[in-house]
Amino acid sequence: MSTVFSLSEAKAKFSEVVERASLGEDIIITRMGRTTVRITRFEPASPDRRLGLLKGRVRLADDFDEWPEDIARDLGIR
């Protein structure tokens, strides 16, 4: 569920906005009646998401970065 604050109200209640977002509530900020920002809780990346995690498990085709002839011609690459 989302709670809506006007920009001026969010500025006046900034600590409350941050606390509610940190507890998992989505906060919507409006400016002149129009939605402009959504504040959500920060979710750190899982420790399994690191560079090289799939090294040796994924194989790319030798022609992976080659353009198909018709597309290359249409783009003026060849």
Contacts in CASP RR format, 6 or more apart in sequence:
PFRMAT RR
TARGET T0000
AUTHOR 0000-0000-0000
METHOD contacts of the structure
MODEL  1
MSTVFSLSEAKAKFSEVVERASLGEDIIITRMGRTTVRITRFEPASPDRR
LGLLKGRVRLADDFDEWPEDIARDLGIR
1 25 0 8 1.000
1 26 0 8 1.000
2 25 0 8 1.000
2 26 0 8 1.000
2 27 0 8 1.000
2 28 0 8 1.000
2 38 0 8 1.000
3 20 0 8 1.000
3 25 0 8 1.000
3 26 0 8 1.000
3 27 0 8 1.000
3 28 0 8 1.000
4 27 0 8 1.000
4 28 0 8 1.000
4 29 0 8 1.000
4 30 0 8 1.000
4 35 0 8 1.000
5 13 0 8 1.000
5 17 0 8 1.000
5 27 0 8 1.000
5 28 0 8 1.000
5 29 0 8 1.000
5 30 0 8 1.000
6 29 0 8 1.000
6 30 0 8 1.000
6 31 0 8 1.000
6 33 0 8 1.000
7 29 0 8 1.000
7 30 0 8 1.000
7 31 0 8 1.000
7 36 0 8 1.000
10 17 0 8 1.000
10 27 0 8 1.000
10 29 0 8 1.000
17 27 0 8 1.000
17 39 0 8 1.000
18 39 0 8 1.000
20 27 0 8 1.000
21 27 0 8 1.000
21 39 0 8 1.000
21 40 0 8 1.000
21 41 0 8 1.000
22 41 0 8 1.000
22 42 0 8 1.000
23 41 0 8 1.000
24 40 0 8 1.000
24 41 0 8 1.000
26 38 0 8 1.000
26 39 0 8 1.000
26 40 0 8 1.000
27 38 0 8 1.000
27 39 0 8 1.000
27 40 0 8 1.000
28 35 0 8 1.000
28 37 0 8 1.000
28 38 0 8 1.000
28 39 0 8 1.000
29 35 0 8 1.000
29 36 0 8 1.000
29 37 0 8 1.000
29 38 0 8 1.000
29 39 0 8 1.000
30 36 0 8 1.000
67 75 0 8 1.000
67 77 0 8 1.000
67 78 0 8 1.000
69 78 0 8 1.000
72 78 0 8 1.000
END
